Amino acid sequence: MTPHFQITANGRSITSAINEHLISLSITDKRGFEADDLSITFADPEQRFALPTTGAALRCSIGLSPSQLVNKGSFTVDDVNLDGPPDVITITARSVDFAKAMKEGRDQSFSGKTIGEIFESLADKSGLTPRIADDLRDIVIDHLDQTNESAANLITRLGQSYDAIAQIKDGHLLFMPRAKGRTVSGQSLPGLAIAYTGIERFRYTNAARQTDYTGVEAIWHNQATAETLRERAGTKGNIKTLRETYPTREEALAAAQSAFRDLKRKEKSMSVTLSPGNPIALPDQPVFLSGFRNELNRIKWISGDITHTLTTGGLKTEIQLEEIFI
């Protein structure tokens, strides 16, 4: 099945110019607080193309037919490489050019603020529009220090404490529960069915022996009684203790539960390559396997990072899977 694509650079279509010279086009849709990647490689043996400039704005859509192209968002050119002879140009772009304010170290504190209020403050300083899931927005943080720390790192810390994913997509700063199969507005993402007969290859890993903790504990300090206390997720036995000391029982328990879920998710993982690919596949979709071994079919899976690769041979989609653990 012949794959199709559309690319614009600074609002001007360059699809037809690249099409006959295309070697490969790859898009990685990342799940966490990392920019998505776009890589385009094409031949230029007659040196007809001007080298693109870094900072150029690209938009890309891919699909299996011209009438069913899927928009994969906007990207900013980071790197341009030229190899030869004959000349081959490779353009690497990322989905977001992090604002300077997101990367700079800053000193500030938040006391008695909700996650929604904290995100609104961070997004406003970065020129982004915040979108926070309802079940996270109103959680009150007793105290949070940002000491010579970037906003990006602070947001990542909050995500780790509340088992949430932070993302920047098309000018929006998103914060939503991890592995729930929902959009930031709370709508359920459609399930993704993968049949053994429709794949090119797969790899399954069970690393339970490497993550054999039975529980996670978080320490918190009770100011009223001057006691140092612990909250545990999981059961007694081989306990992992988090390094940070939390100001309240609620924050300690949330952090312990988040860390324990993350450990359990790492026990079983899988990667699947579809050929032909599936351009509508998204991170955080529930995935249903069929035709694999029963042990794999029975696992509740959710999608992680997804890479679409388009060449003259067709479109392939590699999907990272992890077990849902709630």
Stockholm file with secondary structure:
# STOCKHOLM 1.0

chainA/1-326         MTPHFQITANGRSITSAINEHLISLSITDKRGFEADDLSITFADPEQRFALPTTGAALRCSIGLSPSQLVNKGSFTVDDVNLDGPPDVITITARSVDFAKAMKEGRDQSFSGKTIGEIFESLADKSGLTPRIADDLRDIVIDHLDQTNESAANLITRLGQSYDAIAQIKDGHLLFMPRAKGRTVSGQSLPGLAIAYTGIERFRYTNAARQTDYTGVEAIWHNQATAETLRERAGTKGNIKTLRETYPTREEALAAAQSAFRDLKRKEKSMSVTLSPGNPIALPDQPVFLSGFRNELNRIKWISGDITHTLTTGGLKTEIQLEEIFI
#=GR chainA/1-326 SS CCCEEEEEETTEECHHHHHTTEEEEEEEECSSSSCCEEEEEEECTTCCSCCCCTTCEEEEEEESSGGGCEEEEEEEEEEEEEETTTTEEEEEEESCCCCHHHHSCEEEEEEEEEHHHHHHHHHHHHTCEEEECHHHHTCEEEEEEEEEECHHHHHHHHHHHTTEEEEEETTEEEEEETTSCBCTTSCBCCCEEEEGGGEEEEEEEECGGGGCCSEEEEEEEETTTTEEEEEEEECSSSEEEEEEEESSHHHHHHHHHHHHHHHHHTTEEEEEEESSCCTTCCTTCEEEEESSCHHHHTSCEEEEEEEEEEETTEEEEEEEEEECCC
#=GC SS_cons         CCCEEEEEETTEECHHHHHTTEEEEEEEECSSSSCCEEEEEEECTTCCSCCCCTTCEEEEEEESSGGGCEEEEEEEEEEEEEETTTTEEEEEEESCCCCHHHHSCEEEEEEEEEHHHHHHHHHHHHTCEEEECHHHHTCEEEEEEEEEECHHHHHHHHHHHTTEEEEEETTEEEEEETTSCBCTTSCBCCCEEEEGGGEEEEEEEECGGGGCCSEEEEEEEETTTTEEEEEEEECSSSEEEEEEEESSHHHHHHHHHHHHHHHHHTTEEEEEEESSCCTTCCTTCEEEEESSCHHHHTSCEEEEEEEEEEETTEEEEEEEEEECCC
//
